C-alpha cells in the first residue's frame, strides 16, 4: 500500500460531494438572483416635500406694516403687533424656522446681513407664543462659521433660546421644488419639516435685479450649483417663493445697502432708514421696498408680475391694507 | 511613597505630549462660536506651539532671516537643557518620536530575538542625520527653507494634518452617514449621538481635502512601517532635529554609567534600546544617540546601568567623518543653485502660484517657509494646498491658494496667525484691508488679479445673464463691474445682458469670483498671481490706484 494513500469511506465521499454540490448550487442561485437585479443606477428620487406655511387671511388686520423708529428690536415688536400679534402667526407647539440673511462675512454695520436685534426679537416672540422649537439658519455664501459669528446673529439668537444651526453638507436633501424651471434641487433639510417659516431678509442693492429683497432670500435654503439660478433669476425667484410660501415676511430696512450689493463692505454704501416692513404678502412687500428705497416700479422687476400670476400676492402695494407708523 | 519608575514617567510624558500635539493639531481650525460677538476672529489656542519649542526651526529661521520670529525664542527651553542632559526631548517629548517608539515596540519576523539585539547596536549609518542636518542648514543659509521637508514637526503636521486626519474624517463621515440614513430610527439616533461626540472630538467642521494628500500619507506610512524592521529608523538615521540635539548634547553632564562587574553579557539592555547607542558593557556608550528612554536601566537584571551626573566614564561623542561632513556641506551649497537653475524662480514664475495673504516676497518666503502645512490646516475654506510643482522643486509642499477649491475669505487672517516662522507675516484683518469694517484700507494685500475667459463666460459667449462673480466680489467699490450689451441670442432675438469687466486697480485676487463662477469645470474667471502686493516685479499696472 502507498504510504500517502487515503482511505475514503462511502459516507465521507458522499459528504464531500454534497458539500461541493451545495456550494455550486449556492453560487448558481446567487448568480441568477444577482443577474435579475442589475439595472442602470439612477439618482435617488427627489422628495415631494412641498408644503405651505401661510396662515388664513384676516380682514381685521393689515397685510403690511411699515414701522419706523430708533430701536430695531422695538420695531420688530411693533411690526408684529400691528399685523395682529405673534399669536396670530405662531401656535403653541409649532416648530418655527426663522430665515435671516446670514450670507456674508460682514458685521451688522455693513448691512450685508439681517440686523441681529430684529432676529433675536422675533425669536423671543415665537418662544413666548409657545413655539416648541425656533430654528435660525441660512446657507451662507461665505464660510458659515464666520458669517454666523460676525453677523452677530448666532450670538443674539442663541441668547434668546433659538436653535442656531450652521449648514452642513450632510444636511441637504434632494427635493422636488415643483417649480416651472426648478425641479430636483438640494434643500437644507431644516426647511422641510417645520410648521411655520418666517423670512427676515435685509434690503440690499443687487446688480441683476436692482435690489435683493424678500423672495431672493430663498436662495439661502439651497445647496448645489445655485449660482446657475441667476441665468433665469426671475423664474427661479418665483419658483422658490411658491415652494416656501412663508408665514410672515419682515424686510429689514433698518440699514440698507444702496451700492455694491449684496456684499457691500464699505460703510459709505449703507443708509440708515430705521424701518421694518412686515407683512403676509411677500409680493407687495418686495414691490413696496423696491419703490420706496430704489424707486423701482413693479414693471422693472418681472418676477413680481410672475409671482402675481402664480397667486403669491399682489404687487399693487397701494391697494394693500397697510399700517404705517413712526415711533 | 515610592517614586515611580523613570520609564513609567517617560511613557506618561510621551502620551501627554502626543495628546497635546494632537489636540493642538485638531484645534488648528476655526470652529466658530455661537456665543462670541462680532469682533475679530482669532484662534483660541497657540496651535503652532510645538514649532516654537523646536530649536531646528529657530536656527533655520535665524539663519535665513537674521532674526528670530515671534515666539521662537522659546526653543531655548529645549536647547539649553539638552546641553546639560542630552536628547531627553527625543525620548520624552517629541510626538513623532513617540509615534515611532510605539510602532517600534511591535516585533516582526525580521526583528526578534538575536536579530532585534543586533539591530539595536550602534551602526555607522546612524550618522547620516548629521550630514543631512549640515546639508539642510547650509541650504538654509543660502536661502532655501527645505529643512522643513525633514523637520519632525513639519513632517508630522503635514502628514497627519493634511492626509491622515482628512482620511479619518472621510471614513468616519462615511460610517456615520450609513448610521444616520438607516431605515431604523434607533440606529439614526445612535448615529446622531456618535456624530455629536465625534464632531466635538475629532471631526473638522467640514471634510477637508488636500492636493498631494495621498503622497504625504504614503510617505508617513512608509516611515512608520520602517519601524517594524529597524527601531526608530527615522530618529536614528534621518531626523535633523535629533541630529542637532545630538550635537549640542556633546557636553552633557548627565551620562550612562556601566558597571562592568555586573554585566554578564545577557544583552537585555539592547532589547528595547531606542537610540541604538550601545548601553551594553564592553563597548563605549554613544551619548549623542541616546534618547534617555531609560529602558536599559529598567531592563538590566543586575542593576548594572544607571544614569548619573558627571559620570566618570568614557563616552563617545558624535564621530563624524571629515570627508562626509565636507560632502554634506558641498551638497547644501550645490542644492540651492541647482534648484534655482530653472527659470521658474527668477524669470518664469508659474502664473497660478497664489500665496496666502501676508506671505513675504517669494525669495524671503521660500527661505522662511518650513512646509509644515499649518496654514493649510487652518484655512477655513480649504483654499491652501501643498504645492507639488507650482513653485518649482524648491517650493514642494509650500502653500498655494487654489481658488476653484476655496477662495481667500475676506476678513480672515488665520493662516498668518498659524504660521510659525513668519513666512506668512502675521497681519490683522485691517491690514489685509478687504473688509472695510474700519473704513477702506488704502493699501490692501493683493494675492493676484482676476481675468476673464470670455469664450466661456455666459454673458460674453452665450448671451445669458449671470453676474455671480460681481455679486461675490468683496471689495467696495467692486473690482468687477458690469456694462449692458445688446446681443442677439441663438434664436435671433435681441437681448440685453450685463457683461462683467475687471478693474485691476481694485482687484485683490481673493478668488471669490473664480470660486463662485457657475461654469463648473474650468471657470470663466480665474486669478493669476500678477499684481500680488508682496512682489515688486510681478505687476501689470504702472501706477496701481490706491484702494
Interface residues (C-beta under 8 A of the other chain):
Chain A: X105 X106 X107 X108 X109 X110 X141 X142 X143 X144 X145 X146 X148 X149 X150 X151 X152 X154 X155 X158 X159 X164 X166 X168 X169 X170 X206 X207 X208 X225 X227 X228 X230 X231 X232 X233 X259 X260 X262 X263 X264 X265 X266 X267 X269
Chain B: X30 X31 X32 X33 X34 X35 X36 X37 X38 X41 X173 X177 X180 X205 X206 X207 X380 X381 X409 X410 X411 X412 X434 X435 X436 X437 X439 X440 X458 X464 X465 X466 X467 X468 X470 X471 X472 X473 X474 X475 X476 X477 X478 X482 X498 X516 X517 X518 X520
